[in-house]
Amino acid sequence: MLIDGKGISQKRLAALRADIAESGLTPCLATVIVGNDPASQMYVRMKHKACQDVGVTSVGVELGEDVSTEEVVAAVARLNDDPAVHGILVQLPLPGHIDTEAVIEAVSPAKDVDGFHPENIGALFSGRPRFVPCTPGGIMTLLAEYAIPTSGASAVVLGRSVDVGRPMAALLINADATVTVCHSRTRNLEDEIRKADILVSAIGKARFVTKEMVRPGAVVIDVGINYDEDGKLCGDVDFDGVAEVASAITPVPGGVGPMTIATLMENTFAAAKRQIC
């Protein structure tokens, strides 16, 4: 079964557009981008387009490559203080000289629609999430939409990043899965991967997960966005091979990516409702 993230995201966005129109609210998302990285600029444009499509207003703050951490924090503080702005997204990665943690912690937890603030991460791990990081949140939506059971399932998460791996593990634990988090120091990695009923790969290595690593019938979620030696876009998973043994699999592109943006829009509307109502 192909897990169609693009189709599910369109369904979710259509429902969200109707909910926003019915609410009479005008949610607003502010984005902050530092520097001229083409990929980051493209992602920000996609987010602003999604805002337009669902009835969320958006503002963009663009800062030069040579700004200081203090200047980025000051820009975030101004957005925190603006009652017309309900959600703030700082586009990552930031340039190397910027203290990323300081910038993330500067975002008001009430406007942290990316779900990266330590307060929101802590709420997630305590089982009382407020804003869930968008990629893991989108994955949980896909599992629910396709009626893939998590309770009692053996789940393996490849990657321990704060933006995907760790919150993904927390969400799966909250959904009653038994979770193993693997990373570069994991011993007998292939044996751990083969235990998975649900495998989520977020390690950023092109076609790393092969058919031989996957238990027949497993559900495989590919978070990776990579380019192979020929410059072709691909995920962490060798799609053609793994699709032969998996019961369900996400493609790249068209799998997890669209759900990330859909979840961001849902988080922004939720933030607006909390702040206005």
Backbone torsions as a table, in degrees:
resi	resn	phi	psi	omega
1	MET	NA	128.8	176.6
2	LEU	-87.5	124.1	178.2
3	ILE	-85.8	110.8	-170.8
4	ASP	-92.0	87.5	-179.5
5	GLY	-64.6	-35.4	180.0
6	LYS	-64.0	-44.9	-180.0
7	GLY	-65.4	-43.3	179.7
8	ILE	-65.7	-39.5	179.9
9	SER	-63.3	-40.4	178.4
10	GLN	-63.3	-40.3	176.6
11	LYS	-62.2	-45.6	-178.6
12	ARG	-66.4	-40.6	-179.2
13	LEU	-67.5	-36.7	177.4
14	ALA	-63.9	-42.5	177.9
15	ALA	-65.6	-39.0	179.5
16	LEU	-65.9	-41.9	178.5
17	ARG	-57.4	-42.7	178.2
18	ALA	-65.8	-41.0	-179.8
19	ASP	-64.4	-41.4	179.8
20	ILE	-65.6	-43.2	179.4
21	ALA	-62.0	-41.4	-178.8
22	GLU	-69.2	-30.7	-175.9
23	SER	-71.2	-27.0	-174.9
24	GLY	76.4	3.6	179.7
25	LEU	-87.3	159.7	175.2
26	THR	-123.2	83.5	179.0
27	PRO	-64.0	149.9	179.6
28	CYS	-134.7	129.0	176.3
29	LEU	-110.5	130.9	174.4
30	ALA	-109.1	133.1	175.5
31	THR	-110.5	146.4	177.1
32	VAL	-124.3	121.7	178.6
33	ILE	-126.8	137.6	-178.9
34	VAL	-117.1	124.4	177.0
35	GLY	89.5	-170.1	-171.4
36	ASN	-122.1	29.6	179.8
37	ASP	-63.0	122.9	-175.3
38	PRO	-60.6	-40.5	-179.6
39	ALA	-64.4	-44.1	179.0
40	SER	-62.9	-41.6	178.7
41	GLN	-62.3	-39.5	178.5
42	MET	-64.0	-44.0	-179.9
43	TYR	-63.4	-38.4	178.7
44	VAL	-65.9	-41.6	177.3
45	ARG	-60.2	-41.4	179.0
46	MET	-62.1	-37.9	-179.5
47	LYS	-69.8	-39.1	177.6
48	HIS	-67.1	-36.7	177.0
49	LYS	-64.7	-41.5	177.4
50	ALA	-61.1	-40.1	176.4
51	CYS	-56.8	-49.0	-179.1
52	GLN	-59.8	-38.9	-176.1
53	ASP	-67.8	-30.3	-174.8
54	VAL	-105.5	-3.4	179.4
55	GLY	93.9	23.2	173.6
56	VAL	-100.4	130.2	174.4
57	THR	-78.5	157.2	-178.7
58	SER	-145.2	150.0	174.9
59	VAL	-131.8	145.8	-179.8
60	GLY	-119.4	131.7	174.8
61	VAL	-109.3	118.2	-179.1
62	GLU	-113.0	124.0	-177.7
63	LEU	-118.4	148.0	-178.1
64	GLY	-69.8	160.8	-177.8
65	GLU	-59.7	-28.9	-172.4
66	ASP	-96.1	12.4	179.5
67	VAL	-69.4	158.3	178.3
68	SER	-90.7	165.7	174.1
69	THR	-57.2	-41.1	-178.5
70	GLU	-61.9	-37.0	179.7
71	GLU	-70.1	-37.2	177.0
72	VAL	-67.2	-43.5	178.5
73	VAL	-60.9	-39.2	179.4
74	ALA	-64.5	-38.9	177.7
75	ALA	-64.3	-41.4	177.2
76	VAL	-64.0	-40.9	-179.6
77	ALA	-60.9	-38.2	178.5
78	ARG	-64.1	-37.7	178.1
79	LEU	-71.0	-36.4	174.7
80	ASN	-57.4	-38.8	-174.7
81	ASP	-83.1	-8.4	-176.8
82	ASP	-88.9	111.1	-177.3
83	PRO	-66.8	-16.4	178.9
84	ALA	-79.4	-14.4	179.7
85	VAL	-99.5	124.7	-176.9
86	HIS	-105.9	-23.5	179.8
87	GLY	-137.2	143.4	179.8
88	ILE	-126.8	130.1	176.7
89	LEU	-125.0	120.2	173.9
90	VAL	-96.0	116.8	-177.2
91	GLN	-70.7	124.5	179.0
92	LEU	-107.2	154.0	2.3
93	PRO	-80.5	153.1	172.4
94	LEU	-87.5	158.3	175.9
95	PRO	-54.7	152.5	-171.9
96	GLY	-59.3	-27.6	-177.5
97	HIS	-82.3	-6.4	179.2
98	ILE	-89.1	136.5	176.1
99	ASP	-78.7	95.2	-174.5
100	THR	-59.4	-42.1	-178.8
101	GLU	-62.3	-39.6	178.9
102	ALA	-63.3	-38.5	-179.7
103	VAL	-69.0	-44.6	179.4
104	ILE	-61.4	-41.8	-179.3
105	GLU	-71.2	-17.8	178.2
106	ALA	-75.2	-23.0	-179.9
107	VAL	-70.2	132.0	176.5
108	SER	-59.0	129.4	178.3
109	PRO	-54.9	-29.5	179.7
110	ALA	-72.2	-19.1	-179.7
111	LYS	-112.7	6.7	-174.4
112	ASP	-82.2	74.5	-175.2
113	VAL	-74.3	-10.2	171.8
114	ASP	-80.3	-18.3	177.5
115	GLY	73.2	23.8	-175.3
116	PHE	-98.6	-14.4	-179.3
117	HIS	-60.9	140.3	-179.4
118	PRO	-53.2	-34.1	179.2
119	GLU	-64.0	-41.3	179.8
120	ASN	-74.5	-36.0	174.9
121	ILE	-63.0	-41.4	177.9
122	GLY	-62.7	-40.6	178.0
123	ALA	-62.8	-39.3	177.9
124	LEU	-62.0	-47.5	-177.5
125	PHE	-70.4	-21.1	176.3
126	SER	-83.7	-2.5	179.8
127	GLY	85.7	12.1	-179.7
128	ARG	-128.7	62.5	-173.2
129	PRO	-66.0	145.2	172.6
130	ARG	-105.4	-66.5	173.0
131	PHE	-116.0	123.6	-178.5
132	VAL	-95.4	134.8	175.1
133	PRO	-49.3	139.1	-162.6
134	CYS	-68.0	-38.4	-179.3
135	THR	-68.3	-52.2	176.0
136	PRO	-59.9	-38.5	178.0
137	GLY	-61.2	-41.8	177.8
138	GLY	-64.0	-36.3	178.1
139	ILE	-64.6	-42.4	178.5
140	MET	-63.3	-35.5	175.9
141	THR	-63.3	-43.5	178.4
142	LEU	-60.4	-44.7	179.4
143	LEU	-60.4	-40.6	179.3
144	ALA	-68.5	-43.4	-177.8
145	GLU	-62.9	-33.2	-179.9
146	TYR	-96.9	11.9	176.4
147	ALA	52.5	42.1	177.2
148	ILE	-88.6	115.9	-174.3
149	PRO	-70.9	137.3	176.8
150	THR	-107.8	-28.8	-176.6
151	SER	-62.6	120.4	180.0
152	GLY	81.5	-5.7	-178.3
153	ALA	-74.8	149.8	171.9
154	SER	-88.2	115.0	-177.8
155	ALA	-113.3	135.5	176.1
156	VAL	-120.3	127.3	177.4
157	VAL	-109.9	120.9	176.0
158	LEU	-93.3	111.8	-177.7
159	GLY	116.6	140.9	-177.3
160	ARG	-125.6	26.9	-179.5
161	SER	-65.7	156.0	-179.3
162	VAL	-72.6	-26.7	-176.6
163	ASP	-86.2	-24.2	-179.2
164	VAL	-129.3	-63.0	-168.9
165	GLY	-58.6	-52.9	-176.2
166	ARG	-68.0	-47.4	176.8
167	PRO	-65.4	-30.6	175.8
168	MET	-61.4	-44.2	178.0
169	ALA	-61.0	-42.7	-179.6
170	ALA	-63.0	-42.8	179.6
171	LEU	-63.8	-40.5	179.0
172	LEU	-67.9	-38.6	175.2
173	ILE	-61.8	-44.3	178.3
174	ASN	-61.4	-25.6	178.5
175	ALA	-93.8	16.3	172.1
176	ASP	73.2	21.7	171.9
177	ALA	-83.8	158.9	171.3
178	THR	-97.6	117.0	-163.8
179	VAL	-114.3	134.0	170.5
180	THR	-117.4	129.0	176.5
181	VAL	-104.8	121.5	179.9
182	CYS	-109.8	154.4	-177.6
183	HIS	-156.3	-168.3	-172.3
184	SER	-65.0	-20.6	-179.2
185	ARG	-99.7	3.7	-178.0
186	THR	-68.6	130.8	176.2
187	ARG	-82.8	148.7	178.9
188	ASN	50.9	49.7	-172.7
189	LEU	-57.3	-44.5	-177.2
190	GLU	-63.7	-36.2	177.6
191	ASP	-64.9	-39.6	178.3
192	GLU	-64.9	-42.3	-179.2
193	ILE	-62.5	-38.9	-177.0
194	ARG	-68.4	-11.4	177.5
195	LYS	-79.3	-10.9	-167.2
196	ALA	-77.5	129.4	161.5
197	ASP	-80.7	-35.6	176.2
198	ILE	-126.0	121.6	179.6
199	LEU	-115.2	123.8	175.8
200	VAL	-116.4	117.1	-177.9
201	SER	-107.6	122.5	179.6
202	ALA	-142.1	59.1	-176.4
203	ILE	-113.3	-11.5	175.7
204	GLY	72.4	35.0	176.6
205	LYS	-123.5	119.9	-173.3
206	ALA	-58.5	123.7	175.3
207	ARG	51.2	36.4	-178.0
208	PHE	-67.1	-41.4	-176.7
209	VAL	-84.1	118.5	-178.2
210	THR	-107.6	169.1	-178.4
211	LYS	-53.8	-39.3	-175.5
212	GLU	-67.9	-20.5	-178.2
213	MET	-84.6	-13.7	-167.5
214	VAL	-105.3	131.0	175.9
215	ARG	-65.7	132.7	176.4
216	PRO	-55.8	131.1	-179.2
217	GLY	91.4	-1.6	180.0
218	ALA	-69.9	155.0	171.5
219	VAL	-96.0	127.5	-173.8
220	VAL	-119.5	120.9	179.4
221	ILE	-112.0	118.7	-174.5
222	ASP	-106.4	110.6	-179.3
223	VAL	-91.0	-16.6	-171.4
224	GLY	-65.2	141.4	169.9
225	ILE	-124.9	101.8	-174.2
226	ASN	-132.8	171.7	172.1
227	TYR	-127.3	132.6	-178.9
228	ASP	-81.5	-173.7	-176.0
229	GLU	-63.1	-23.6	179.1
230	ASP	-91.6	5.0	-179.2
231	GLY	78.9	15.5	-179.2
232	LYS	-90.3	136.2	177.8
233	LEU	-64.8	133.0	178.6
234	CYS	-154.2	171.2	178.9
235	GLY	-100.3	-163.8	174.9
236	ASP	-77.2	-16.2	-171.1
237	VAL	-107.4	137.5	171.6
238	ASP	-73.3	89.5	-166.8
239	PHE	-55.9	-51.0	-173.8
240	ASP	-60.3	-43.2	-179.8
241	GLY	-71.3	-47.9	-176.0
242	VAL	-66.7	-32.1	179.2
243	ALA	-61.5	-22.0	179.4
244	GLU	-71.0	-24.8	-176.3
245	VAL	-115.2	-22.3	-178.2
246	ALA	-74.3	149.7	174.0
247	SER	-82.1	-25.8	178.3
248	ALA	-155.0	146.4	-175.7
249	ILE	-153.5	145.5	174.7
250	THR	-93.3	141.1	174.7
251	PRO	-85.2	165.1	170.1
252	VAL	-131.9	116.4	0.4
253	PRO	-81.9	-179.4	174.7
254	GLY	94.7	7.0	179.6
255	GLY	-107.0	-93.7	-175.1
256	VAL	-75.3	-36.1	-173.7
257	GLY	-51.4	-52.8	179.6
258	PRO	-60.6	-30.0	179.9
259	MET	-71.1	-28.5	177.6
260	THR	-61.7	-46.1	-179.4
261	ILE	-69.2	-39.8	178.6
262	ALA	-60.6	-41.2	179.4
263	THR	-66.9	-36.8	176.2
264	LEU	-60.0	-43.0	178.7
265	MET	-64.7	-41.0	178.6
266	GLU	-64.7	-40.6	177.7
267	ASN	-63.7	-38.1	-179.6
268	THR	-65.0	-42.2	178.0
269	PHE	-65.3	-41.4	178.3
270	ALA	-61.9	-39.7	178.4
271	ALA	-63.9	-42.6	179.7
272	ALA	-61.9	-43.2	-179.9
273	LYS	-62.6	-39.7	179.8
274	ARG	-66.9	-37.1	-175.2
275	GLN	-82.5	-29.0	-175.2
276	ILE	-96.2	-41.6	-171.5
277	CYS	-83.7	NA	NA
